[in-house]
Each structure stands twice: as structure tokens, then as C-alpha cells.
């Protein structure tokens, strides 16, 4: 075989198919790749920022709502306080007026002069009231408040001579309570009531010995020799003790004069009458500290001859409770903290 024939045979052999080359992949710029990578982070940050804005707006709206609500409550409370009328005490014909003193006699409670005196004024001024019953259940309290109420009763008795005022005691009418009762026309009790305690006390504590044991030093600076008078953390000097005792004696004498003036010839004085002792109702009648047995109903029915009893007692209304709850009483509480020095008490 010639060389030409062999070359021709090689040319005639099948040629395998060739795969077309794949097109070259496009190249992605590095900046685009970075943008895609950071895109989800940007979305998350945007969502968080949007949520924070919405949350802040919601808080602001709620804050405005609560401020408006508090303002409305305060305005409503003030309006109710100024327009409050005790309609249940309005006269409905001939009746017996009732005013009640319950609990300790102090400057803030239901036994304060600021609460009791207006009620007494309304009770006496009512055109259809034939008389006033002052119901007392009190162990005593401030001689100042008791003295103010006593003085007002004395004034009202002169201003309304045809309207008697009777005190009715249930459980206890002692010390400051009796200071008030002594101004009435008559005092009615139960045989087991506790009456009297015509005396004055001033109590407190001294911590000087305890401070010495604990190694606590009291650093008190004063301008005035007796400015630290009755300070519980300072030693009590004989001079200050004597002065405090003299004040108590003076207030006690005022109390004695009030009882003598109020009870008059009915009072049967003994060495113990003004010693601070307390007696049962039956014994109080014997000593002239009370006049007889009676209740609110029996005195209204049998003595005043007017069975219908209308209560003129002033009570804390809703507006006062609301105002106190929102801080109106803060000033009084702050002043009470500052004025924590023990005061004399009729007990």
C-alpha cells in the first residue's frame, strides 16, 4: 500500500464530535458583591429604627393620655370639693340634729376643729332643728383642737339660746373628748362608758443611752440655749424638764377651769376628780361628770321630743380622697415630718 492510500484511509476515519465551549461567566464587580452582602443588615437596621420610632410615638401618646386623665380627675375632684353639698342632711321638717366625733381629736382626722365646727354651725343654723346631739367616742387628743371646739359650742349656745346641745357617750369620752363634752348642756352616758381622765400628758423617748452604746454621736447645732428643747437624741436638762412640767400644769389648769365652768354646781369635786383617773358611766353620774343614761335615739325621742335624727357630720368625700391620692396631702405630710417634736396631749 502506498503512502497516499494510507493517508487517505486515515483521513476517512470518523472524527469525534466536539462540545462547544461554554460562554464565559460575566464578572461581578466587588462593590456589587459588598452591597448584596450588607443589604440584609441594612434592612434589619431599618426595621429596628422604624420599630423604635413607633414605640416612642406610642409611649408619647400614652403619656399624653395619662396626663390628660390625671388633669381631668384633679379638675373633677376640685369641682366636687367646691360644689359638694351634704344633701342627705337637708332638713325634712322638725328634727334632731346629730354631729359625731369619733376617734382621736387631732388636726387632721374626723375629730379636728376644722371638721366638727362647720358641722355644729350647720346643725344649729338649721331652721327646723330643735336641738343638737353631739355623739362622742374619743379617748382624747390635742388640747388645742378640743379647746377650739369647746369655745365654739359655748358661742353657739349663746347665739341659739333656745336650741340645747346634749352629749351622748357610747364607749369612751375621756380627756380631750371630755374637754369638749363639758361645754354641753347635759351629758348622757351608758353605765359602762368610760368618762373623765381630766389630765394632760407629754410623751416621748430618749435615745442617749442607746446612742452611747452604739457609738453614735449626735451632731446638733443650735442658735438659742433651749432650741433643742425635748430633742429625743439630746440629754434632758433639769431646767428644760421643769419648764415642760410648768406648761403641762398650765394646760391642766385650763382644762380644770373648763370642767368647773361647764358642770357648775353639778360637779362633786374630790381629790381624784382632776387627777387623770377615768370612771365608768354610773360613777361619773355620781361625781357629777355626767347627768344620766341615754342614747342618741332616746335623747332625741324623750328629751328633745323630735324622733327624726338628721346627721350633719362631715365626712371625707370622693373628691377629697382623690386629691389626697394625687399628692395634695404632701405638704401636710412634709410639715408633719418637720414638726415631729412631741406635743402635749389630753389623755
ABEGO torsion letter per residue (X at the ends): XBAAAAAAAAAABBBBBBBBBBBBBBBBBAAAAAAAAAAAAAAAAAAAAAAAAAAAAAAAAAAAAAAAAAAAAAAAAAAAAAABBBAAABBAEBBBBBBBBBEBBBAABAABAAAAAAAAAAAAABAABABBBBBBBBAEEBAAAAAAAAAAAAAAAAABAABBBBBBBAABBBEAAAAAAAABABBBBBAABBBEGBBBBBBEBBAAAAAAAAGBBBBBBBBEAAAABGBAABBBBAAAAAAAAAAAAAAAAAAAAAAAAAAEAABBBBAAAAAGBBBBAAAAAAAGABAEBEBAAAAAAAAAGBABBBBABBBBBAAAAAAAAAGAAAAAAAAAAABABBBBBBX
